[in-house]
Amino acid sequence: MASRSDISQPLSEADAWRTIAEGVEAETGERFFSSLVQHLARALSCQYSFVTELRNSTQTFRTLAVWGRGQFLENFEVPLRGTPCESVLSGKTAHYPEHIRELFPDDVGLKEWGVESYCGVPLLESDGTCSGHLAIFDDKPMPDSRGIAVMRIFAARVRAEVERLRMEETLRRANQRLAQSEERFRDLFEEAPIAYVYETLDSGFIRANRTAIRILGIKPEEVPGMVGKSLVANTADAQRRLHEALGSIGRGTDTSGICWSYAARMMADRYGSSGGRGRSLAEDTRAPCSSTSPTES
């Protein structure tokens, strides 16, 4: 446990700001909060420091990082009522230069820490609501309120970091939902009872589902080497429709009807309208272009 002699003499406001800034500039997330409370306590020459978040649903506050007597302490959650933090978490700055335990006799934590003074600043959202606070405690009187200006500066940095973490969590959840959606799509694609092929703009196969692979009579590893237009009948009319359709796709034109009809007709030209295997594949090869039934010709 650190003694009073372990803590340096109070720094000037500018030096305190610089010391803390240098200590936290490269940190993010939990390491930022931990580094902040450590350097805050040392720069302002106090025994305890913590940063919290407010739990409105339970009227409690939970610490994000705690520094006390030269070491990191376990995080904790306590009720607001009867603590010096209560007014701060209602959006006010509070400074109690001495007799903090007498002023808040029901706060057991103050007695356990043996502190005499307190200073706290709120973490305010853009709409003015309080989301947490930054506080320091000492075991001797704290007549100088210079720490308030420094703490307000870093309260803004805490808010920015909390917001960054929220956005990071929102993005993580969005990516998780996207991954789940892609997984469901893959399942639907692979297990579909009709043939689906995903192609490049020049009709090179990218993926084919199990039904398409079965109809084509190929192995899964052969899919990347397939070219869709090679399946089109080598007649003038079929090749003309193929050229028109691929040109429309390249220009970004909506070709949902064209994809279905040209594929079905040209596969029928090649395999014959009575050829069930060729017809099924032809009708479904361009499935991603349309969600409607293919046009019969």
N, C-alpha and C positions, 0 to 999 in steps of 0.2 A: 504494500500500500504506500502510495506517495505521500510524503509529508509536505507541509507548507514550503519548506526550503527547496523542495524539488520543483516548484513553480517559479518561473522567472518573474521579474518585476513587470508591472503593466507597461505595455507598449503604447506609443502614441497612436491616435486613430489611423493615420496614414500607414504606419508600420504594421498595425494589427491587420488592416485590410490587405496589405501586400503579403503578409505572412500566410493568411488564410487562403488568399487567391492562388498563391504558388503551391499550396498544399493540395488544392482540390482541382486545379485546372485540367489535369489529365485523367480525372476519374469520372466514371458514370455509374448509374444504378446504385446498388447497395454500397459499393466501395466509395461512391461520392458522399453518401450520407455519413458513412463511418469516418472518412477523412475529414469531413466538415466539422463534426462535433469534436474530434480530437484537436484539430488546429484552432477551432474557436475557443475551446477551454484554455489552451496554452497561450494563444495570443491575447486573450482578455484576462489572463491570470486568475482563473477560477477553478474550483475543484470538479464541478459537474456541468455537463452540457448534453442536451438531447434535441432531436427533431422528431416530430410526431405527425400522425394523420388523425383527423377527427372521425369518429364513428357516430354519425347522427342517429342511427337506428337504435343504438344502445346507450347514447349519451356517455360515451367513454372516449378516451384517446389512447392510441397505440403508438409506441415508439418505433421509429424506423432505424434509429441508431442511438446508443447511449455511451457516453464517456464519463468515467468517474474515478477520481483519485489515481490517475496515471494508467488506467486500463479500460478496455472496452467491457461493458457490462451486458447482461442478458436483456433483451427487449421485454417489455411488459405492457399490459393494458390495464388501465384504472378508470374509475368513474370520475367525471368532471367535478361533481358537487363537492364543495368544501376544500378545494385546492386553489392555489394561486393561479393555476392555469385556466380556471373557469372563465375569468373575465377576458383573458387573452383569446380563448377559443370562441368568444362571442364577437371578436374582431377588434379588441382594444389592446394597446401596448400597456404593459404593466411593469413597474419598477418598485420593488420593496427593498430599500437599502439595509434594513435590519429588522430583528425580532420577527422573522417570518414564521417561526414555529408557534409563537404566541398569537399571531394574527390568524393562523389556520391550525387550531389545535386538533382538528379531526383528521388532518393529513398525516397518516402514519409514516409515509415515505420520507417526509421532511425530518421526522424524529430519527428514523433509521440512518439517514445520511448525515445527521448532525449539522444541518446547514443553518445559516443565519440570514442570508440575503438571496434575492431572486430578481431576474429580469427576463421578460419574455416578449416576443413580437409575433403577431399572427401571420399565417400564410394565406393571403387573400386571392381568390379567383378573380377573373376579369369582371365578373358581375358583382364583386364586393363580398361574396360569401366566404366564410373562413373554412379552410380545408385541413388546417393543422397549425402547428406553431414551432418556433425555435426558442429554446430557453436555456439560461445558464443559472447555476446556483453556486454559492460559496459559503465556506464555514467562517467567514469574517464579514463585517459590514461592507457594503458595496455603495458608498456614497456617490461615486462618480457614475453618471448615467451615459458616459461616452460610448459604452458598448451598444446602446440602442441603435445609433446610426450605422455601425458596422453590421449589426445583426439584420437590420432592415435590408441592407444591400444583399446579404446572402440569403435572406428569406425569398427575395425575388429569384435568385439562382436556384433555390430549392423548388419553387413553384415551376420553373422552366423544366427542371429535371423530372419532376413528378408528371408533368404534362407529356414530356418525351416518352416516359415509361408507359403512360396510358396509351399513347399513339402506337408504341411498339407492341403492346399487348393487343390492341385492336387489330393491327396488321397481322399479328401472329394468328389470331382467331379467324380473320378473313382468309388467310392462306390455308388454315386448317380446313375451313369449310370448302374452299376451292378444291383442295386435295381430295376431300370426301366426295365432292360433286364429280370430279374427274374419275374417281374410282368407280362411282355408280355408272357413269357414262361408259367406261371401259367394260364393265360387266354387261350392260345392255348391248353394247356393240358386239362383244365376243359371243354372247349367248343368243343373239337374235336368230330366229328360225329362217330368216331370209338373208340373202347374201349382201354384204356391204363391203365396199372397197374405198379406202381413203387414198386419193391420188394427188400428184403435183399438177401444175397447170398444163404440163405437156403430157399428162395422163400416165406418168410413171407411178407404179404402185408404191405407196408408203406403208399402208397396213391393209390387211384383209381379215375379215372375221372367219370363224371356223366354217360357217356354211359356205362362204365364197371359196375357201381353200378346198373344201370337199367337192364342190361343183366343178372347180377348175382341175381337180385331180393333181394338185401340186403339194409340195411340202412347205411348212411355214417358213423355212429358211430360203425358199425360192421366191417368196413374195416380193422382196426388194428388186428383183431382176425383171419383174413383169412390167409390160407396158400396155395400158388399156387399149390404145388405138390399134394395137396389133391384132386385137380380137374382132375388129370391124371388118366386114366383108370388103374385098378389094374390087368394088364396083364404083363407077363414076358418081352415081347418086349417093351412095353411102359415104364415099370419101368427101364429097362436097358438103354433106350435112355435118360430118366430123369437123371439117375445117371451119365451118361457120360457128359451130358450138364452141370449139376451143378458142376461137377469136373473140367470141362474146365473153367467155370466162376471163380471158386476159385483159379485156377492157373493163371488167367489173360489172358488166350488164347482168341483170337478173335473168338467169337462164333456166329457172326451175323446170319449166315445161319442155324446153328444148332438150335438156339433159335426159329427161325421161324418154321422150319420144324418139330422139335420134338413136339412143342406145338400144331401145327395144327393137326399133325397126331394122337397124343395121345388124344386130345380132341375129334377128330372124332371117335377114338376107343370107347370112353366112351359114347358120345352122338349120334354117328351115323353121317355119312357124309351128310345125308339129314337134320340133325338138325341144322337149321339156327342159332339159338341162341348160341349153343355150338360152332359151327364152327367160328362164328364171334369173339367170345371172345378168342378162341384158337389162331386165327391168330394174334390177337393184344395184347395178354397178355404180350409178350416179346418185344413190340414195341421199347423201348429204346435201344435194342441191335442192331437194324438195321433200316436203312432208306429206304431199298428196299422192293419190294413186297415179300411176303412169298413164299417159295418153295412149289409147289403143289406136293402131293404124291399120 
